[in-house]
Amino acid sequence: MTGMRMQPSDSDKVLPPGYPEASLQARPVGGSHLRGEYILRFVLVCLSVLVVAASLAYIKFPQKNPPMWEFLMNYHKQNKSFWERLLEHARPVATQLDKWRQAASSGHRVSSDATATPARPGLSGLTMSKEHLALRETALAQLVLYDRYKLPEEEVWATVKKTRSVGPFRDYEEKRFLSEIAWMTYQDDKANKEILQHLRRTATELVQKPSAIFEDYLNVGITHLLTGDADVAIGYLQEALERWPAPGRARGNVYLGLMIAHATQGHRQHVFRMLAGFKANYPDWLYVETYIPDLTQLTEVYPDAALLHVIHGRLREFVYDYASAQESYRHALNMADLDIVGKTTVRNWVGTIEDVALP
């Protein structure tokens, strides 16, 4: 036809030498490269499903850390001195936690709208208003800033003073705040007798306030114990132990302090009974290196208290430190403050150690 060129067919084409004849054949649409893409997509989808399933399984069935790791972590967290742990309520780590403890100690559970419901029997019947709670939270936050971030005392005290909370609780909360600051200062300078006497006067005043809680009874008991008036300390520490809202390490420290106070007064029956229940009431009994040095320091305040050496020996025996236990037992046996029943019991403990220590 005019104006158009006839296209030669494949059979009419002349191929150059060496050119593959198969190249003229039509190539199929969607070859092996498409099949590879489908396989890759399938693998990626399967991996995504496995990741999601593993995540859900981890959330729903969390795995526990190995026992040795838990032991090491707990040891690291609990490796503090006895007095530091005994007075650790002066170092709150969370405002919400302290709010719960305060609510429990006052005999009520405080909800978000500050309504109160009775808590377990044996606790104070006080309520905590919104204003009171706001002042307490402000004071706790400033204590954390003072203790951990080293803010000046004047700055944190000024912040507490600016809190717009008015009520009969304000004088108590302000004095309690200053007392907590003094406790922290004393922990860094235990040789300062002036601070200790100030703490004793403040604690005695606070415990007489209507808003007094279990920690106030602990504070006044400890200050009397450290200043040589263990007979007065016993009553306050017993009250603190009964008012403490929950078992645990903090209550265990009160238990140990009360046992020490009884020992200084020669109350053998109380000491032996509390030693028998020591492991059940003192969760940190295994870590003797954290509280034995402070127990030894108290023998300087009460040098004639034989039962302090008995406690020292028994706690050492609990952790199989038989050499130290025997030394403390023999020291107690040579003191006149230990009666015949106490000496008989201690001799039996020494005989048990000797039988166990035989090769």
C-alpha positions in Angstrom: 0.0 0.0 0.0 1.1 3.5 -0.9 2.8 5.5 1.9 3.5 2.5 4.1 6.4 0.2 4.5 5.9 -3.5 4.9 7.5 -4.8 8.1 9.5 -8.0 7.6 8.4 -11.0 9.7 10.8 -12.7 12.1 11.3 -15.5 9.5 12.4 -13.0 7.0 14.9 -11.3 9.3 18.6 -12.1 8.6 20.4 -12.6 11.9 24.0 -11.5 12.3 26.5 -14.2 13.0 26.4 -15.5 16.7 23.1 -13.8 17.5 20.9 -16.2 19.6 17.8 -17.1 17.8 15.9 -17.6 21.0 16.0 -13.9 21.7 13.4 -13.3 19.1 10.9 -15.3 21.0 8.3 -13.4 23.1 9.3 -13.1 26.8 6.7 -14.2 29.4 5.1 -11.5 31.6 5.9 -11.8 35.3 8.9 -14.1 35.6 10.9 -15.5 38.5 11.7 -12.0 39.8 8.0 -11.6 40.7 7.9 -15.0 42.5 10.9 -13.9 44.6 9.1 -10.7 45.6 6.1 -12.7 46.7 8.3 -15.0 48.8 10.0 -12.0 50.4 6.7 -10.4 51.3 5.5 -13.6 52.8 8.7 -13.9 55.0 8.3 -10.3 56.2 4.7 -10.9 57.2 5.6 -14.1 59.1 8.4 -12.2 61.0 6.0 -9.4 61.9 3.4 -11.9 63.2 6.2 -13.6 65.3 7.3 -10.3 66.8 3.8 -9.3 67.7 3.1 -12.7 69.3 6.4 -12.6 71.2 5.6 -9.1 72.5 2.1 -10.2 73.7 3.5 -13.3 75.3 6.2 -11.2 77.2 3.6 -8.8 78.4 1.1 -11.4 79.5 3.7 -13.8 80.9 6.6 -11.7 82.1 9.8 -13.6 82.9 11.4 -13.4 86.3 15.0 -12.5 86.8 17.4 -15.3 87.7 17.5 -15.9 91.5 21.2 -14.9 91.8 20.4 -11.5 90.0 17.5 -10.9 92.4 19.8 -11.7 95.4 22.5 -9.3 94.2 20.1 -6.5 93.5 18.3 -6.8 96.8 21.7 -6.9 98.6 22.7 -3.7 96.8 19.5 -2.0 97.7 19.5 -3.1 101.4 23.2 -2.5 102.0 22.7 0.5 104.3 23.7 1.2 107.9 21.1 0.3 110.6 20.5 3.9 111.7 20.2 5.1 108.1 17.5 2.4 107.5 15.9 3.0 110.9 15.6 6.7 110.1 15.0 6.3 106.4 11.5 7.7 106.8 13.2 11.0 106.8 14.2 10.4 103.2 10.9 9.8 101.3 11.4 8.6 97.8 7.9 9.2 96.5 5.2 11.6 97.5 2.4 9.2 96.6 3.9 6.5 98.8 4.2 8.8 101.8 0.6 10.0 101.2 -0.6 6.5 101.4 1.4 5.8 104.6 0.1 9.1 106.2 -3.5 8.2 105.3 -3.1 4.7 106.7 -1.4 6.0 109.9 -4.2 8.5 110.5 -6.7 5.7 110.3 -8.2 6.7 106.9 -7.7 6.2 103.2 -7.7 9.5 101.4 -9.2 9.5 97.9 -8.8 12.0 95.2 -11.7 14.2 96.6 -10.3 14.0 100.1 -13.2 11.9 101.5 -12.2 9.6 104.3 -13.2 6.0 105.2 -12.1 4.2 108.3 -8.9 2.0 108.1 -8.0 -1.0 110.2 -8.5 -0.8 114.0 -5.8 0.4 116.3 -4.8 3.5 114.3 -5.5 7.1 115.0 -9.0 8.4 114.1 -7.7 11.6 112.5 -8.7 12.8 109.1 -6.5 14.6 106.6 -8.1 17.5 104.7 -7.1 18.7 101.3 -5.2 21.6 102.7 -3.3 19.4 105.1 -2.5 17.0 102.4 -1.3 19.8 100.1 1.1 21.1 102.8 2.4 17.6 103.5 3.1 16.9 99.8 4.9 20.2 99.4 7.0 19.5 102.5 7.9 16.0 101.2 8.8 17.3 97.8 11.1 19.9 99.3 12.7 17.2 101.5 13.6 15.2 98.4 15.1 18.3 96.8 17.1 19.1 99.9 18.4 15.6 100.4 19.0 14.4 96.9 19.6 17.6 95.0 21.3 19.6 97.8 19.1 22.6 97.7 19.8 25.1 100.5 17.8 24.7 103.7 16.6 28.3 103.5 15.2 27.8 100.0 13.2 24.7 100.7 12.0 26.1 104.0 10.8 29.3 102.2 8.8 27.1 99.7 7.1 25.3 102.6 6.2 28.6 104.3 4.6 29.9 101.1 2.2 27.0 100.9 -1.4 28.4 101.3 -2.7 25.9 103.7 -4.3 27.2 106.9 -5.4 25.1 109.8 -4.5 23.6 113.2 -2.2 21.2 111.4 0.2 23.9 110.1 2.3 24.3 113.2 2.7 20.5 113.4 3.7 20.1 109.7 6.2 23.0 109.8 7.9 21.6 112.9 7.9 18.1 111.5 9.5 19.4 108.3 12.3 21.2 110.3 12.7 18.0 112.4 13.2 15.9 109.2 15.9 18.4 108.1 17.6 18.0 111.5 17.5 14.2 111.2 19.3 14.3 107.9 21.9 16.6 109.4 22.4 14.2 112.3 22.9 11.2 110.1 25.8 13.0 108.6 27.2 14.1 111.9 26.2 11.6 114.6 28.8 13.0 117.0 26.9 16.3 117.3 25.1 16.0 120.7 23.5 19.4 120.3 21.5 18.3 117.3 20.5 15.1 119.1 19.2 17.1 122.1 17.3 19.4 119.7 15.8 16.4 118.0 14.7 14.9 121.3 12.9 18.2 122.4 11.2 18.5 119.0 10.2 14.9 118.9 8.7 15.1 122.4 6.7 18.2 121.3 5.5 16.6 118.1 4.3 13.4 119.6 1.9 15.4 121.8 0.2 17.0 118.8 -3.3 15.8 117.7 -1.8 15.1 114.2 1.0 12.8 115.6 1.5 9.6 113.6 3.5 6.4 114.1 6.8 7.9 112.9 6.6 10.6 115.6 6.5 7.8 118.2 9.5 6.2 116.6 11.5 9.5 116.5 10.9 10.3 120.2 11.7 6.7 121.2 15.0 6.7 119.2 16.1 10.1 120.6 15.5 8.9 124.1 17.4 5.7 123.4 20.4 7.5 121.9 20.5 10.0 124.8 20.6 7.3 127.5 16.9 7.2 128.6 16.0 3.7 127.3 13.4 3.3 130.0 11.4 6.1 128.5 12.1 5.0 124.9 10.5 1.6 125.5 7.0 3.0 125.8 7.3 5.2 122.7 8.8 2.4 120.6 6.2 -0.1 121.7 3.5 2.5 120.7 5.2 2.9 117.3 5.4 -0.8 116.8 1.7 -1.2 117.5 0.7 1.8 115.3 2.8 0.9 112.3 0.4 0.3 109.5 2.1 -2.6 107.6 4.8 -5.2 108.1 8.1 -4.8 106.3 11.6 -3.4 106.6 10.6 -0.2 108.3 8.5 -1.9 111.0 11.4 -4.4 111.4 13.7 -1.5 112.3 11.2 -0.5 115.0 11.2 -4.1 116.2 15.0 -4.1 116.5 15.1 -0.7 118.2 12.6 -1.9 120.8 14.6 -5.1 121.4 17.7 -3.1 122.0 15.9 -0.8 124.4 14.7 -3.8 126.4 18.3 -5.1 126.4 19.7 -1.9 127.9 17.2 -2.3 130.8 18.0 -6.0 131.5 14.6 -7.2 130.4 15.8 -10.8 129.6 12.4 -12.3 128.9 11.5 -9.6 126.4 14.8 -9.9 124.7 14.8 -13.7 124.4 11.2 -13.6 123.2 12.0 -11.0 120.5 15.2 -12.9 119.5 13.1 -16.0 118.9 10.8 -14.0 116.5 13.6 -11.8 115.0 13.8 -13.4 111.6 10.0 -13.2 111.2 9.9 -9.5 112.1 13.1 -8.2 110.7 13.4 -8.8 106.9 17.1 -7.6 106.8 18.3 -10.1 109.5 20.7 -11.7 107.0 22.7 -8.5 106.4 24.3 -8.2 109.8 27.1 -6.0 108.6 24.6 -3.2 108.1 23.4 -3.0 111.7 25.9 -4.8 113.9 28.3 -1.7 114.0 25.6 0.5 115.3 24.6 -2.1 117.9 28.3 -2.2 119.0 28.2 1.6 119.2 25.3 1.5 121.6 27.4 -0.6 124.0 29.3 2.7 124.6 26.1 4.4 125.7 25.1 1.4 127.9 28.4 -0.3 128.8 26.9 -2.5 131.6 24.1 -4.0 129.4 25.1 -7.7 129.0 22.0 -8.4 126.9 23.4 -6.2 124.2 26.3 -8.6 123.8 23.8 -11.5 123.9 21.9 -9.9 121.0 25.2 -9.4 119.1 26.1 -13.0 119.6 22.8 -14.4 118.6 22.5 -12.3 115.5 26.0 -13.5 114.5 25.0 -17.1 115.2 22.1 -16.7 112.8 24.5 -16.1 109.9 26.9 -18.9 111.1 29.6 -16.5 112.3 30.4 -18.8 115.2 33.7 -17.2 116.2 32.1 -13.7 116.7 29.1 -15.3 118.4 31.2 -17.1 120.9 33.2 -14.0 121.7 30.1 -12.0 122.4 28.5 -14.8 124.4 31.6 -15.2 126.6 31.7 -11.4 127.1 28.1 -11.5 128.3 28.7 -14.4 130.7 31.4 -12.4 132.4 29.1 -9.5 133.2 27.1 -9.2 136.4 24.1 -7.8 134.6 23.0 -11.2 133.2 21.0 -13.3 135.6 21.3 -17.1 136.2 18.6 -18.0 133.7 20.1 -15.9 131.0 23.6 -17.3 131.6 22.2 -20.9 131.5 20.6 -20.1 128.1 23.7 -18.5 126.7 25.8 -21.4 127.9 23.5 -23.8 126.0 24.0 -21.7 122.9 27.7 -21.8 123.3 27.6 -25.6 123.7 25.5 -25.9 120.5 28.1 -23.8 118.6 31.0 -26.0 119.9 29.1 -29.1 118.8 28.5 -27.7 115.3 32.0 -26.3 115.0 33.7 -29.7 115.7 35.5 -31.1 112.6 
